[in-house]
Amino acid sequence: MEKKFIKDNQEMIAEYLKSEGISRRDAMKMMGIGAGAAMLGGTQAQAATAANASDAKGKIVIVGGGLAGVATAAKLTNELSNPDITIIEPNPKSVSYQPGQTLIAGGVYEPGDVKYETKDFIPSGVKWVKDKAMDIDGDANKVITEKNGEIKYDYLVVAAGITLDFERIEGLTGQDTTWGSGKEIEKTVSGTNGVNSIYFDQGAVNTWKAMQKLVDDAKSGKQVKGVFTHPNTPIKCGGAPKKIMYLTEARLKEAGAKARGNAELTFYPNGGAMFGVKEYHDAIVDQFKARDMKWNYNHNLIAVDTQKKVATFDNWSMEKVYDDMLEMEVEKKVSKKVEVPFDFLHVTPPMKAANEIANSSVGSGAGWVPVDKETLQHKKYDNVFSLGDIAAVPMGKTGGSARKQYVVLVENLIAHMEGRELTAKYGGYTVCPLITGLGTVMLAEFDWSKKPTPSFPLDPTEERWIWWLLKVYMLKPMTQYGMLSGKA
């Protein structure tokens, strides 16, 4: 049923593109119908893969069984004639659909809509070690696990995702992964105290409850303040802090002019722009103005008083000051603390690589796994590769980025196993389906050029209902049947 649903919606989008002056043939090609046929289990694609499979041999260990790790295992299984692959992953729901958390928090999805059982997606023949990697010794080619001891490898793929570092903010508690238990985090980010976050499992559910309360309060005549943050670290899905703000505004508007008029919504990003690509930045600023949403740049959340409902920010700027020793003006970072009261606070936490990986021989001082940004091969160990949120690439902590990365990584890993040159290159492609309301999405695509790279010949800065259809109804099953099978 779901496979038919994908095809039906591909047809609908193709018809829409046709109405925009794009031929049906080109529209279907842009929608990836060829890839779509493969993702839905085409036997011809499977036969072709088997015929061209590499005879390269070696024990491959993948640390991390999320979207990137399982997709990599699936593609390796498809492209090696005699694969020997082990995934190390402790979470039984590690492959669940993380982008759906924003939609849960906005009242569009139910929690059950985005949760999968990892066992249902581990490729046939792949060994799953339900354990946590505690250290990696790149010199000895081994992973040290919490319960199963040492696991040796010939080739290693690090796809361990990202850690949510809430406890870096004074007044908040806990570190966890997106699909961890979140119990420590929920002690202070509970929703009931006005502090929310879509970035962990239960947090998205609690955010929807808190959003409804905010709307009800505003509708009843209470003046309310919604505060939304973006930290000073790299984060997964850089558009998500704005998406939840757009959805909050949309729910307030849905409740009526009185509710919307009683709510002040303000975005506090650490940086000095709405988006790293100018064209998308300009479009978002215009959208904020049209919706009467406010923003204050250069504000990093450093503390939350959950009792008084006050958020404290480090408001920073670069100013020129005279240095007596150098006898010249120099730029210096100047900071001041700013306290902001709130009724509803959405926290996008600081994020980092897991300590176990960051402090291992394959980690780095910055925490992320250092790789060549194009080949995704480790900068020190040539038999180690990395992708997804934990890889130290300039951009690309999105599912759309991982979809491009895993294809490159597999091609290069097999080339390395065969003693060939690594020719596949990741171009930095990133896609952010930026939800701008209930029923509209701006499909922001770009790469390392920091210029829009749209897949469709339409203005990428325009909000469109058709991308809402893509975001809400198609990307999840396409992930299930395409990426997690290693075919799209």
RAHUCOR-V852179 format. One record per backbone hydrogen bond with DSSP energy under -0.5 kcal/mol. CO is the residue of the C=O (numbers start at 1). NH is the residue of the N-H. Records with the same first field share a line. If there is no record, write none. Layout:
CO->NH  NH
//
This chain:
1->5
2->6
3->7
4->8
5->9
6->10
7->11
8->12
9->13
10->14
11->15
12->16
13->17
14->18
15->19
16->20
17->20  22
18->21
23->27
24->28
25->29
26->30
27->31
28->33
29->32
32->36
33->37
34->38
35->39
36->40
37->42
38->41
42->46
43->47
44->48
45->49
46->50
47->51
48->52
50->53
54->81
58->60  84
59->61  154  155
60->86
61->63  157
62->64  88
63->159
66->70
67->71
68->72
69->73
70->74
71->75
72->76
73->77
74->78
75->79
76->80
79->54
80->83
84->60
85->127
86->62
87->89  129
88->64
91->94
92->118
93->96
96->98
97->100
98->101
99->102  103
100->104
101->105
102->106
103->108  109
104->107
110->113
111->114
114->97  116
116->118
117->120
118->121  122
123->126
127->87  129
128->130
129->89  131
132->146
135->144
136->138  361
137->141  142
141->153
142->137
143->145  151
144->134  135
149->145
151->143
155->61
156->385
157->63  159
158->387
159->66
163->165  352
164->166  176
165->168
166->169
168->170
169->172
170->304
174->166  167
176->164
177->180
178->201
182->186
183->187
184->187
185->188  189
188->190
190->192
191->194
194->196  345
195->191
196->347
197->200
200->204
201->204  205
202->206
203->207
204->208
205->209
206->210
207->211
208->212
209->213
210->214
211->215
212->216
213->217
214->218
215->219
216->220
217->222
218->221
222->224
224->264
225->343  344
226->266
227->346
228->268
230->270
237->240
239->242  243
240->244
241->245
242->246
243->247
244->248
245->249
246->250
247->251
248->252
249->253
250->254
251->255
253->256
256->260
257->261
258->262
260->263
262->224
263->265
264->226
265->294
266->228
267->296
268->230
269->299
271->298
276->278
277->280  281
278->282
279->283
280->284
281->285
282->286
283->287
284->288
285->289
286->290
287->291
288->293
289->292
294->267
298->316
299->301
300->314
302->170
303->312
304->306
305->309  310
309->342
310->305
311->313  340
312->302  303
313->315  338
314->300  316
315->336
317->319  334
319->321  332
321->330
322->324
323->327  328
328->323
330->321
332->319  334
334->317
336->315
338->313
340->311
344->227
345->196  347
346->229  348
347->349
350->165
352->163
354->357  358
355->359
357->360
360->363
364->367
368->370
369->371  392
370->379
372->376
374->426
376->386
377->372
380->382
381->384
383->156
384->378
385->158
387->390
388->391
390->369
391->393
396->398
397->237
398->402
399->403
400->404
401->404  405
402->406
403->407
404->408
405->409
406->410
407->411
408->412
409->413
410->414
411->415
412->416
413->417
414->418
415->420
416->419
421->423
425->427
427->448
430->446
432->434  444
433->435
434->442
437->439  440
440->436  437
441->443  464
442->434  444
443->445
444->432
445->453
446->430
447->450
451->447
456->458
459->462
464->441  468
465->469
466->470
467->471
468->472
469->473  474
470->474  475
474->478
475->479
476->480
477->481
478->482  483
479->484
482->485  487  488
483->486
//
